[in-house]
Amino acid sequence: MIVEILSGAVRGGTSILYAGLGESVSERSGVINLGTEGAMLVGALGGYAVTAQTGNPWIGVLGGAAAGALLSLVHAVLVVSRGANQFASGLTLFFLALGLTSLFGTGYVSRQINAFTPVKVPVLGDLPVVGPVLFQHDPLVYVAFVAAPLVWWVLFRTRAGLLLRTAGERSDALVVHGYSVTRVRYVATVVGGALAGVGGAHLSIAYANSWFEGMVAGRGFIAVALVIFGMWNPITIAGGAYLFGAALSLASVLQAGGVAVNQFALDVVPFVLTLVVLAVLGKRTLLAAPDELLKVLDNSTSR
Amino acid sequence: MRIIRRTRLALAAALAAAAVAALAACSPAASSGGGSDASAEAPGAGATKIGFIAVGPKDDFGYNQAVYQGVEALREALPGVEVIDAYNIPEDDSAATTMESMIAQGATIIFATSYGHLDAAKKVAEAHPDVVVVHQGGLLDPAPANMGTYFGSVFEPVYLAGIAAGAATETGKLGYVYAIPIPQTLANINAYTLGAQTVRPDVEVIAVSTTSWCTPGTQADRVASLLAKGVDVMTQHQDCTKTIIEATEAAGAYTVGYHADASELAPEGWLTGSEWNWGPLYTQIAQTAIDGDFVGSEFNGNYRADMASGANPFVASEFGPSVSEETKALIAAAAAELEAGGSPFEGPVTAQDGTVKVAEGETPSIETIEQMDYFVKGVTGTTS
C-alpha cells in the first residue's frame, strides 16, 4: 500500500510541481500570480487541443506552455506595466480562463488523442519499491525530476537567476546597474505561466487523457500555497508537490484497499495539510519571502 | 473636503443604482397571464416549444449524451414542435434562470434532466402553473398538478451486466467507480454485485467514490488504484466515462459500460453495459402533455418504468467480442425473469454487516429501493 501511495504521489504531484516551479520563478521576481490555476486550465485545454490536432503529445506540451504563457502575459501587463492590484488581477484571470476553457473545450470532451503512455525506465524501473515509485511513469514525470534542480540551478547559479532574484529582493539595485526591472518581471511571469501551462498539460495529456471543464480542480491554488511554505526554494517545492500528490492519491488507495474512511473527509486532506504546514512553519514563511514580495503583500501592488 | 463628499455621494448613488438593478433582476419573471386563466387550459396543452436542460456536455459518452440522443429522437417523432436544448447547466439557481428563459421563449413543457436540477424545477413549476415541468430521476411528495418525475429501473440492466462481469473476471475482483452514495447508485452497485454473484458467488466488488460526477484527474487515480488491486473488470456510475474506459482498456482489463454505448473506446475489453433509450419515453410524456392529458396521468407523479412494464428506458447494451454464448444465454434467461415481474433484489438480501435487508421470498417496492442506504455482502467500500 505504501508503494501505491508513493507511486500515486509522484504521478499526481507532477502537475502541481510544474505549476509550483513556475510560480516560484514569478514570485522570486516580485510578482504573485493567483491566476496560476487559470494558466493550468488553459495549458490543459491548449495541450489537449494541440495534441488532438497534431497527433503528437510533445507538440501538445509546447501548446500548453504557450497557452499558459499567454495568460500570464496579460497578468504581467496588468500588474507590472499598469501597477494593478496583483491579487485581483490573478483571480480575475483565473475566472476568465475558467469560462473560456469551458466554452472552447466543449468540442474536445469526447475527442480521443494520442496521449503520453507510461514508459518504464530500463534497469531502474525493475528495482523493488523504487522502480514502481519513480521509474514507471509517463515522460513528463521524468522531465519534472530534472526540471526542479534545473530551475534551482538557474535561479541560484546563473547571472539571469541573479537578476531575477534581485528584482524580487531589491529592485533599485537593478535600476542602478542599468537593467530594466519591468523586463525581468515580464520574463519571469511569462516563464512562470509557461511552466504552469505544462503542469496543466500533464493533467490532460498524460494523467487523465481527457479534457473536462474545471478539471484542474484547485491544483493551481495548491501550487501557490506550496511556493509559500516551500519558502521559494525549487527543491523544497518539489518535495511539497509530491507530498500533496500523496494526499490526493491517499483517497484512491485507501478506498481501493477497503479502508472505511468517509470519501468527503479524504477530499479535505490536501487543504487541511496546507493549513497544518503553514501553522507549523508560521512566521518563518514570511521571513523567507523575497523583500519586494513583502511590499506586494502590504499594498497588493508592486508600487 | 468637497472632493471627499462628492466621491461619497457618487459611491452612494452607484450602490443605490446597483441595489435597484439587483432587485429588479431577482424578482420573479412576470409569467404570461398570471394564474386566473390557468384552469381553462391544461398545462402544456398544444405545446409548440419544448425545453430541455442537461447538467453536462452532449458528448460525454455518458448521461448527457443519452439525453441529447433522446432529444434528437423526440425531434424526429414530433416534427411540428421546436425543441430547445441547453447543456452544461449547473445544478444551482442558473438552472432556474435557464428554464425561465426557455419559458419566456414560449416553451410550455420543460424537461430538467439531472438529479440536482430538482429544486430549481420545483421553483419554476410553482411560478408557472401553465407549464408542465418534468424532472428526470427525482422524487416528489406530493407532485403538484403541473409536475412529475420519471425514470427507469436502472438497476435491472445493471444486474444483467453484473452477470457478464462475474462470468468474465479471472481474478474475481470487480471495480465500481461512483460519484456519491445516493440511493440510485447504491441500488446499481448492489444489483451489479448480486448479478455477478449468480455466476461467481465469491466475487468481490470494490466500490470507490470520486465525490463528483466528472473529474477526469480523480477518475484516473481511482482506476489506477483499482487496477493495482487486481481488478480486471471495471464499471462506473459517472456522467463522463471516457477516462475510465480508456485507462481500463490500456491496462487490458474488461469494461462494462453505463449511460451510453462506449464500445468504440474499448474494442477488445467491452463486455456489455446499460444505456439510455430516452426517445420513446420523452415522446410519450410530451405527447400526453400536448394532448392536454397531463394532469392526473401516470406522468403527473413519480413515474418509474421497469422491464416488466415493457417500457424501461434503460436497456442493455450490445455484447462485446469476448462474451461467451453460455453467458449470453444466462443473461437472456435472467432478463426474461425480470420481464415477467421478477426483481434483482428478491430476498434474501444481506447487507455488508450481516443484517438481512430483504427477507426470503420478499420483493422490495420501488420506493424502498430508491431509499437504499447500504451495500450488500460482497461489496468492499463504505456508504458514508
Chai-1 contact restraints between the chains, C-beta under 6 A:
chainA,res_idxA,chainB,res_idxB,connection_type,confidence,min_distance_angstrom,max_distance_angstrom,comment,restraint_id
A,E4,B,A228,contact,1.0,0.0,6.0,A-B,restraint_1
A,T106,B,P57,contact,1.0,0.0,6.0,A-B,restraint_2
A,V109,B,P57,contact,1.0,0.0,6.0,A-B,restraint_3
A,V109,B,D59,contact,1.0,0.0,6.0,A-B,restraint_4
A,V109,B,D60,contact,1.0,0.0,6.0,A-B,restraint_5
A,S110,B,D59,contact,1.0,0.0,6.0,A-B,restraint_6
A,S110,B,F61,contact,1.0,0.0,6.0,A-B,restraint_7
A,L203,B,G217,contact,1.0,0.0,6.0,A-B,restraint_8
A,Y207,B,A220,contact,1.0,0.0,6.0,A-B,restraint_9
A,A208,B,P216,contact,1.0,0.0,6.0,A-B,restraint_10
A,A208,B,G217,contact,1.0,0.0,6.0,A-B,restraint_11
A,A208,B,A220,contact,1.0,0.0,6.0,A-B,restraint_12
A,A208,B,T243,contact,1.0,0.0,6.0,A-B,restraint_13
A,N209,B,E246,contact,1.0,0.0,6.0,A-B,restraint_14
A,S210,B,P216,contact,1.0,0.0,6.0,A-B,restraint_15
A,S210,B,K242,contact,1.0,0.0,6.0,A-B,restraint_16
A,S210,B,T243,contact,1.0,0.0,6.0,A-B,restraint_17
A,F212,B,C214,contact,1.0,0.0,6.0,A-B,restraint_18
A,F212,B,P216,contact,1.0,0.0,6.0,A-B,restraint_19
A,M215,B,P216,contact,1.0,0.0,6.0,A-B,restraint_20
A,M215,B,G217,contact,1.0,0.0,6.0,A-B,restraint_21
A,A217,B,T215,contact,1.0,0.0,6.0,A-B,restraint_22
A,S249,B,D221,contact,1.0,0.0,6.0,A-B,restraint_23
A,S252,B,D221,contact,1.0,0.0,6.0,A-B,restraint_24
A,S252,B,R222,contact,1.0,0.0,6.0,A-B,restraint_25
A,S252,B,S225,contact,1.0,0.0,6.0,A-B,restraint_26
A,V253,B,S225,contact,1.0,0.0,6.0,A-B,restraint_27
A,Q255,B,V208,contact,1.0,0.0,6.0,A-B,restraint_28
A,A256,B,I206,contact,1.0,0.0,6.0,A-B,restraint_29
A,A256,B,V208,contact,1.0,0.0,6.0,A-B,restraint_30
A,A256,B,S225,contact,1.0,0.0,6.0,A-B,restraint_31
A,A256,B,L226,contact,1.0,0.0,6.0,A-B,restraint_32
A,A256,B,K229,contact,1.0,0.0,6.0,A-B,restraint_33
A,G258,B,T380,contact,1.0,0.0,6.0,A-B,restraint_34
A,A260,B,T382,contact,1.0,0.0,6.0,A-B,restraint_35
A,N262,B,S384,contact,1.0,0.0,6.0,A-B,restraint_36
A,Q263,B,S209,contact,1.0,0.0,6.0,A-B,restraint_37
A,Q263,B,T211,contact,1.0,0.0,6.0,A-B,restraint_38
A,F264,B,T211,contact,1.0,0.0,6.0,A-B,restraint_39
A,D267,B,T211,contact,1.0,0.0,6.0,A-B,restraint_40
